[in-house]
């Protein structure tokens, strides 16, 4: 779905217009991925919750600035992955697209 690696911070968001294997168009309607922001927000909320719980129990309830710094660092570091997974989930659940492993092009051995 994506042209570049998630580690390429300048271009992690660039998508192909359609699937290279089956030709499925990746944007069923204009503005389709606006809903992915809510999915990404949900992922971020889960990360904040579990990071907060882990800090509370593993670091003996540190100061608020430690919570804010650690959570912000983790969420910022995971932003490319959150962006991608939110779009994939949006496409899978609301775009009607399903993965078909028989269409994956075989690499020459």
KAQUIPE-V158863 format. One record per residue. N is the residue number from 1. PSI is psi in whole degrees, 0 to 359 (none if undefined). Layout:
{{N;PSI} {N;PSI}}
This chain:
{{1;324} {2;144} {3;327} {4;167} {5;155} {6;341} {7;350} {8;93} {9;342} {10;334} {11;23} {12;343} {13;356} {14;126} {15;154} {16;153} {17;326} {18;166} {19;135} {20;339} {21;313} {22;348} {23;7} {24;128} {25;131} {26;351} {27;90} {28;329} {29;161} {30;133} {31;16} {32;321} {33;4} {34;326} {35;337} {36;338} {37;322} {38;324} {39;316} {40;320} {41;319} {42;316} {43;316} {44;321} {45;318} {46;318} {47;316} {48;315} {49;308} {50;326} {51;318} {52;316} {53;317} {54;317} {55;321} {56;314} {57;325} {58;333} {59;15} {60;53} {61;73} {62;181} {63;161} {64;322} {65;329} {66;316} {67;310} {68;316} {69;313} {70;314} {71;315} {72;319} {73;315} {74;315} {75;319} {76;321} {77;328} {78;2} {79;314} {80;321} {81;320} {82;318} {83;311} {84;312} {85;325} {86;319} {87;320} {88;316} {89;317} {90;314} {91;321} {92;312} {93;326} {94;350} {95;351} {96;23} {97;134} {98;147} {99;131} {100;105} {101;343} {102;345} {103;355} {104;124} {105;137} {106;135} {107;142} {108;140} {109;none}}
